[in-house]
Amino acid sequence: MLGRRQFRIKVLQGLYAYFQGGEPGLVKAEESLHQSIERITELYFIQISFFLEVLDFYSRRMEDAKHKYYPTDEELNPNTKLLTNRVIIKLRKNRDLKSKIREYKISWTEEQEDIRKVYLRLRDSKEHTEYLRSKENSYKEDHAIVVRVLKKFILRSEELQFFCEERSIHWVDDFEIAASFILKTIKLMPADFPDSDPLLSMFVRDPVADPKEEHQFTAELFRKTITHSKEFEKMIQERLKNWELDRIALTDIILIKMALAEFLYFPTIPIKVTMNEYIELSKLFSTVKSKLFINGILDKLQTDLMEEDRIRKVGRGLIN
């Protein structure tokens, strides 16, 4: 499900906890890392389930209105366009999604007030009104409204975010990762997507991304960064001008150590890929000045290591 960047982010988070003293030892820290990666899949299904629960609430409200003492013509003959949306029907029929909701014991019974709040925001929105009034009746339009509803009303919902944070503190950082995969799921879903296929089967993985290989990549990056930490600190310190290592933000140090681990111990990853990835991660987790600092230090380190003939790349790693 995850790509290499997401795995690097999870390793960064795990290393931060480890170096902060939040994890008791390497083995325990590694177990915690892999558990947090596995639970992103659970978070993904919770978010989709929340969307479907809001739609169930929408449907129940529509039925309740029909049975009022004096229902209006509009209540007796409601516009069901959103409920018969082809993308939503595909989600409802998907067998793997139903199975995962049961497996993870996802229930919204105690969250109906929060569901109601999200439903009201959706019902009263311009997007909802325009969709119901539109004369277009195409899969493309159905597709577009689901993406808009997810982006604006579901995945930005404070109610859903709070529910997820209460369930796992790790999901504070993972929420956006899972949300991005849900949007990607919908965008990739073709009109003929079989009900029997798992939703996650739609993702076109990186050609090198075999699940076992990705697990090994994550574990090795985590271990190498920790076991060579002191050596890496010395290498970094030697290239700092008038700065002590303890004045550098921990996140910046960890990013540089991870990059060093990839330079030295991952022969199939090109140097340019490593450089670009950690500069991008610095944009997400550090300041603008940190990005420039990390870029400069990594450039010096990889140049020196190449001159010392310590970087040995093979296969894909030779691609410049």
Protein Blocks (a to p, Z undefined) as FASTA:
>chain_A
ZZfklmmmmmmmmmmmmmnopagbfklmmmmmmmmmmmmmmmmmmmmmmmmmmmmmmmmm
mmmmmmgmbdcfklmmccfklmmomklmmmmmmmklmmmmmmnopafklmmmmmmmmmmm
mmmpmklmmmmmpmbdcfklmmmmmmmmmmmmmmmpmklmmmmmmmomklmmmmmmmmmm
mmmmmmmmcfklcfkbcfklmpccdfklcfklmmmmmmmmmmmmmmmmmmmmmmmmmmpg
hiafklpcfklmmmmmmmmmmmmmmmkbcfklmmmmmmmmmmmmmcfklmmmmmmmmmmm
mmmmmmnopaccehjlmpZZ
